[in-house]
C-alpha cells in the first residue's frame, strides 16, 4: 500500500513539473520583438601580442597603428 502511495506522489510531482515547464515556455506563435535600434555593434580588433579580441574603443595603438588590448601588451610586444 505504501508503494502505491509513493508512486502516486511521484507521478503527481512529475505531472506538476511538466505542466509548469510547458506553461513557462514562450508561445511559439507570438513573434519576437526586433532588436532595439539604440543598440549599435562595435568593431572588434585582435591584439597583436595575445590574439585576444576586444572592442575597438579599448584599443591601444603603436606608432605603426598596430592594435593591442593593453599598454602592457604594447610594451611586451615592443621588446620582442
Backbone as a printed PyTorch tensor [residue, N CA C, xyz], in Angstrom:
tensor([[[  0.8160,  -1.1860,   0.0000],
         [  0.0000,   0.0000,   0.0000],
         [  0.8730,   1.2690,   0.0000]],

        [[  1.9640,   1.2040,   0.7850],
         [  2.8700,   2.3510,   0.8270],
         [  3.4970,   2.5990,  -0.5460]],

        [[  3.8020,   1.5350,  -1.2540],
         [  4.4000,   1.6510,  -2.5830],
         [  3.4510,   2.3690,  -3.5390]],

        [[  2.1890,   2.0430,  -3.4740],
         [  1.1900,   2.6900,  -4.3150],
         [  1.0600,   4.1730,  -3.9690]],

        [[  1.1250,   4.4990,  -2.6950],
         [  1.0590,   5.8920,  -2.2620],
         [  2.2660,   6.6720,  -2.7850]],

        [[  3.4650,   6.1040,  -2.6530],
         [  4.6820,   6.7770,  -3.1430],
         [  4.6540,   6.9340,  -4.6610]],

        [[  4.1790,   5.9230,  -5.3590],
         [  4.0800,   6.0090,  -6.8160],
         [  3.1230,   7.1310,  -7.2130]],

        [[  2.0280,   7.2740,  -6.4990],
         [  1.0740,   8.3440,  -6.7800],
         [  1.6810,   9.7180,  -6.5200]],

        [[  2.4380,   9.8620,  -5.4410],
         [  3.0780,  11.1380,  -5.1160],
         [  4.1200,  11.4980,  -6.1810]],

        [[  4.9400,  10.5370,  -6.5670],
         [  5.9670,  10.7770,  -7.5890],
         [  5.3180,  11.1460,  -8.9130]],

        [[  4.2510,  10.4400,  -9.2870],
         [  3.5430,  10.7590, -10.5280],
         [  2.9880,  12.1800, -10.4820]],

        [[  2.4000,  12.5690,  -9.3630],
         [  1.8160,  13.9100,  -9.2310],
         [  2.8980,  14.9930,  -9.3370]],

        [[  4.0390,  14.7770,  -8.7090],
         [  5.1360,  15.7560,  -8.7580],
         [  5.6490,  15.9010, -10.1860]],

        [[  5.8460,  14.7960, -10.8770],
         [  6.3210,  14.8420, -12.2590],
         [  5.3030,  15.5370, -13.1490]],

        [[  4.0260,  15.2340, -12.9730],
         [  2.9670,  15.8500, -13.7660],
         [  2.9090,  17.3630, -13.5320]],

        [[  3.0330,  17.7920, -12.2960],
         [  3.0160,  19.2220, -11.9640],
         [  4.2340,  19.9210, -12.5720]],

        [[  5.4060,  19.3140, -12.4630],
         [  6.6150,  19.9210, -13.0220],
         [  6.5350,  20.0290, -14.5390]],

        [[  6.0030,  19.0270, -15.2120],
         [  5.8660,  19.0850, -16.6740],
         [  4.8990,  20.1870, -17.0820]],

        [[  3.7950,  20.2960, -16.3810],
         [  2.8150,  21.3380, -16.7080],
         [  3.3890,  22.7230, -16.4420]],

        [[  4.1340,  22.8690, -15.3820],
         [  4.7390,  24.1510, -15.0510],
         [  5.7770,  24.5420, -16.1070]],

        [[  6.5570,  23.5670, -16.5600],
         [  7.5920,  23.8200, -17.5670],
         [  6.9570,  24.2110, -18.9000]],

        [[  5.9110,  23.5180, -19.3090],
         [  5.2860,  23.8170, -20.5960],
         [  4.5760,  25.1660, -20.5700]],

        [[  4.0360,  25.5730, -19.4430],
         [  3.3740,  26.8730, -19.3710],
         [  4.3880,  28.0090, -19.2900]],

        [[  5.5960,  27.7250, -18.8160],
         [  6.6300,  28.7560, -18.7020],
         [  7.2930,  29.0450, -20.0390]],

        [[  7.2040,  28.1280, -20.9860],
         [  7.8230,  28.3440, -22.2870],
         [  7.0420,  29.3920, -23.0550]],

        [[  7.7650,  30.1620, -23.8910],
         [  7.1340,  31.2180, -24.6770],
         [  6.2240,  30.6100, -25.7330]],

        [[  5.1890,  31.3490, -26.0670],
         [  4.2510,  30.9270, -27.0990],
         [  4.9560,  31.0080, -28.4530]],

        [[  5.1250,  29.8820, -29.1690],
         [  5.8650,  29.9220, -30.4350],
         [  5.1660,  30.7330, -31.5180]],

        [[  3.8630,  30.9320, -31.4070],
         [  3.1620,  31.7110, -32.4270],
         [  3.3390,  33.2110, -32.2030]],

        [[  3.7810,  33.5920, -31.0290],
         [  3.9840,  35.0040, -30.7120],
         [  5.3120,  35.4610, -31.3210]],

        [[  5.2950,  36.4970, -32.1660],
         [  6.5430,  36.9470, -32.7830],
         [  7.4600,  37.6240, -31.7570]],

        [[  8.7440,  37.4380, -31.9430],
         [  9.7060,  38.0760, -31.0510],
         [  9.9330,  39.5040, -31.5200]],

        [[ 10.0760,  40.4300, -30.5950],
         [ 10.2810,  41.8210, -30.9930],
         [ 11.6560,  42.0010, -31.6380]],

        [[ 11.7650,  42.9310, -32.5930],
         [ 13.0570,  43.1620, -33.2230],
         [ 14.0230,  43.7980, -32.2300]],

        [[ 15.3190,  43.6450, -32.4450],
         [ 16.2810,  44.2530, -31.5360],
         [ 16.1320,  45.7700, -31.5400]],

        [[ 16.4800,  46.3520, -30.4260],
         [ 16.3450,  47.7960, -30.2720],
         [ 17.2540,  48.5270, -31.2540]],

        [[ 16.7590,  49.6310, -31.7930],
         [ 17.5400,  50.4230, -32.7430],
         [ 18.6600,  51.1780, -32.0300]],

        [[ 18.5690,  51.2890, -30.7020],
         [ 19.5900,  52.0010, -29.9330],
         [ 20.8840,  51.2040, -29.7960]],

        [[ 20.8000,  49.8910, -29.9370],
         [ 21.9730,  49.0390, -29.7740],
         [ 22.8210,  49.1210, -31.0300]],

        [[ 24.0720,  49.4880, -30.8640],
         [ 24.9780,  49.5890, -32.0020],
         [ 26.1330,  48.6160, -31.8050]],

        [[ 26.4500,  47.9080, -32.8580],
         [ 27.5550,  46.9670, -32.8100],
         [ 28.8750,  47.7310, -32.8830]],

        [[ 29.8470,  47.2220, -32.1760],
         [ 31.1620,  47.8440, -32.1830],
         [ 32.1500,  46.8850, -32.8260]],

        [[ 33.0660,  47.4270, -33.5770],
         [ 34.0790,  46.6020, -34.2320],
         [ 34.9790,  45.9620, -33.1790]],

        [[ 35.3960,  44.7430, -33.4740],
         [ 36.3050,  44.0180, -32.5910],
         [ 37.6610,  43.9300, -33.2740]],

        [[ 38.7130,  44.1040, -32.4900],
         [ 40.0750,  44.0130, -33.0060],
         [ 40.7890,  42.8710, -32.3180]],

        [[ 41.8400,  42.3900, -32.9370],
         [ 42.6530,  41.3320, -32.3570],
         [ 43.9670,  41.9260, -31.8810]],

        [[ 44.3470,  41.5880, -30.6590],
         [ 45.6080,  42.0780, -30.1000],
         [ 46.7720,  41.4370, -30.8520]],

        [[ 47.7420,  42.2490, -31.2600],
         [ 48.9000,  41.7360, -31.9970],
         [ 49.7910,  40.8640, -31.1110]],

        [[ 49.6580,  40.9940, -29.7930],
         [ 50.5090,  40.2230, -28.8780],
         [ 49.8460,  38.9030, -28.4610]],

        [[ 48.6260,  38.9720, -27.9300],
         [ 47.9770,  37.7690, -27.3870],
         [ 46.8630,  37.2080, -28.2690]],

        [[ 46.5150,  37.9120, -29.3410],
         [ 45.4980,  37.4950, -30.3110],
         [ 44.0750,  37.4600, -29.7310]],

        [[ 43.8590,  38.0720, -28.5740],
         [ 42.5380,  38.1540, -27.9770],
         [ 41.7450,  39.2510, -28.6710]],

        [[ 40.4420,  39.0080, -28.8870],
         [ 39.5820,  40.0230, -29.4860],
         [ 39.0420,  40.9350, -28.3980]],

        [[ 38.9400,  42.2230, -28.7110],
         [ 38.4680,  43.2160, -27.7580],
         [ 37.8130,  44.3500, -28.5370]],

        [[ 36.9750,  45.1680, -27.8690],
         [ 36.3020,  46.2750, -28.5650],
         [ 37.2990,  47.3120, -29.0720]],

        [[ 37.0410,  47.8710, -30.2330],
         [ 37.9380,  48.8460, -30.8510],
         [ 38.0970,  50.0900, -29.9790]],

        [[ 37.0730,  50.4050, -29.1900],
         [ 37.1570,  51.5930, -28.3400],
         [ 38.1830,  51.4410, -27.2230]],

        [[ 38.5960,  50.2150, -26.9160],
         [ 39.5700,  49.9630, -25.8560],
         [ 40.9800,  49.7350, -26.4080]],

        [[ 41.1690,  49.9110, -27.6930],
         [ 42.4450,  49.6020, -28.3350],
         [ 43.5360,  50.5980, -27.9430]],

        [[ 44.7580,  50.0690, -27.8710],
         [ 45.9600,  50.8750, -27.6850],
         [ 46.7980,  50.6400, -28.9360]],

        [[ 47.1660,  51.7150, -29.6280],
         [ 47.8830,  51.5910, -30.8920],
         [ 49.3390,  52.0090, -30.7330]],

        [[ 50.2210,  51.3420, -31.4840],
         [ 51.6200,  51.7770, -31.5220],
         [ 51.7970,  52.7590, -32.6780]],

        [[ 53.0330,  53.1620, -32.9450],
         [ 53.2880,  54.1650, -33.9780],
         [ 52.9410,  53.6670, -35.3870]],

        [[ 52.9060,  52.3500, -35.5850],
         [ 52.5670,  51.7800, -36.8860],
         [ 51.0800,  51.4310, -36.9850]],

        [[ 50.2730,  51.9210, -36.0440],
         [ 48.8240,  51.6800, -35.9790],
         [ 48.4740,  50.2100, -35.7980]],

        [[ 49.3100,  49.4700, -35.0860],
         [ 49.0250,  48.0810, -34.7400],
         [ 48.2500,  48.0990, -33.4240]],

        [[ 47.1550,  47.3350, -33.3550],
         [ 46.2770,  47.3540, -32.1880],
         [ 46.7320,  46.3710, -31.1110]],

        [[ 46.6290,  46.8230, -29.8620],
         [ 46.9230,  45.9940, -28.6880],
         [ 45.7800,  46.1470, -27.7020]],

        [[ 45.5840,  45.1360, -26.8720],
         [ 44.4830,  45.1730, -25.9090],
         [ 44.8480,  45.9610, -24.6510]],

        [[ 46.1320,  46.1820, -24.4010],
         [ 46.5390,  46.9230, -23.2110],
         [ 47.9160,  47.5480, -23.4210]],

        [[ 48.2260,  48.5010, -22.5670],
         [ 49.5540,  49.1240, -22.6010],
         [ 50.6400,  48.0880, -22.3160]],

        [[ 50.3430,  47.1580, -21.4300],
         [ 51.3130,  46.1140, -21.0660],
         [ 51.6780,  45.2690, -22.2910]],

        [[ 50.7000,  44.8780, -23.0770],
         [ 50.9930,  44.0790, -24.2660],
         [ 51.7180,  44.9050, -25.3270]],

        [[ 51.4480,  46.1840, -25.3870],
         [ 52.1900,  47.0590, -26.2920],
         [ 53.6640,  47.0740, -25.9110]],

        [[ 53.9530,  47.2180, -24.6050],
         [ 55.3400,  47.2120, -24.1220],
         [ 55.9970,  45.8540, -24.3520]],

        [[ 55.2830,  44.7720, -24.0290],
         [ 55.8520,  43.4290, -24.2050],
         [ 56.1490,  43.1400, -25.6750]],

        [[ 55.2760,  43.5530, -26.5440],
         [ 55.4620,  43.2970, -27.9830],
         [ 56.6320,  44.1300, -28.5230]],

        [[ 56.8110,  45.3350, -27.9880],
         [ 57.8800,  46.2150, -28.4520],
         [ 59.2610,  45.6640, -28.0490]],

        [[ 59.3380,  44.9210, -26.9560],
         [ 60.6210,  44.3800, -26.5000],
         [ 61.0430,  43.1310, -27.2790]],

        [[ 60.1490,  42.5280, -28.0160],
         [ 60.4880,  41.3010, -28.7860],
         [ 61.0240,  41.6290, -30.1260]]])
